[in-house]
Amino acid sequence: MTERALISQWAADLGLVPDAGAAGDSETDVFVLGEKRVRYEIETRGGGRMQARHYRRIPGPELRTDWSVPPQLQDGRAAVAPETVLTKTARLIALPSPLVRATVATDGDGADLEFSVPLFTDGLTKQAFALTMAGLINAVESFDQTRAARSEQIAALLDEHAQVQRRLDEFARSTPQQIDAAMSAQQSTTVRVAPGS
């Protein structure tokens, strides 16, 4: 069995399915994983090395929406570029896996994100392959979960900010009599405990 055939068999044991519709080449095998069909490539390189990678393009609108801090939430601090937030997040996610590298390249229209791991074929075992690929797969899954959690948190913070802003606007339009009535109502609902009780 050839080395590439063996790697394909080991990949299948991890749930990686060859992607027949992908445009691979003579040195690259393309696999997909799970219902979301997350794409992974295993590329043969010279000198007894292979590289497994996951690549995705993040378009500019998605980069600005998912990886920037909305102005309402900056709290007077200098804005951090979405590219910086994306790069730091990807690198932090890759950090626990010693072989996983995260790289982000940006241009004016978005960013290219890649998680990759080297596969040293000299003495490569099924276990070493599985552990290395698990590091890559876990990094990609962690990235997707982090992105989803970040989007939820920002949406919740923006909603809370909007509610506070509505209350402030209502307060600004209130007459002194309405403010006094609201304060009195609040004081009457406050339970007071007498000293020594």
C-alpha positions, 0 to 999 in steps of 0.5 A: 500500500502506498503512503498516500493510500495509507494516509487516506485509510487512516483519515477515513478512520477519523471520519474524514471522507474524500471529497470527490468534487474537490479540485485536488492535484497530484500532490493534494488529497482533499477530505471533508468532515461531518455534516458541515463538510469542513474541508481539510487538505493533506499535501505531499511535500518532498523530503518525507514531509506532508502537511495537513491544513484547513483553509478558509476565506473570510470576506470583508463584511464577515470580518468586520461583523464577526471580528470587530468590536462595535463602537458602542462597546468600545467604552472610549478605548481605541478601536482594535482592527478586526484583523488583529482580533481574528489573528490573536484569536486564531493563534490562541486557539492553535496554542494548546496543540504543539504542532498546529499553526494558525496564519492569517493574511489580510487584504483590503477585501477580507482575510485568509485563515489557515490552520496547518500541521506538519506530518513527518512521514518517516516512521509515521504511525497511525496513532501519531497521525490520529493525534496530529490530525485531532489537534488540527480538527480540534483547532478548527472546531474551537475556532468555529465555536469561538466565532459563534459564541463571540457573535452571541455575546456581541449581539447580547451586549448590543441589545443590552446597550440599546435597552440602556440607551432607550431608558436614558432617552426616556429619562431625558424626556421625563418631566421633574414630576415623572422622575419624582414619581418614579423615584417614590415608586422605587423607594416604596418597593425597597424593603427597609430593615430597622437596626437591631431587628 
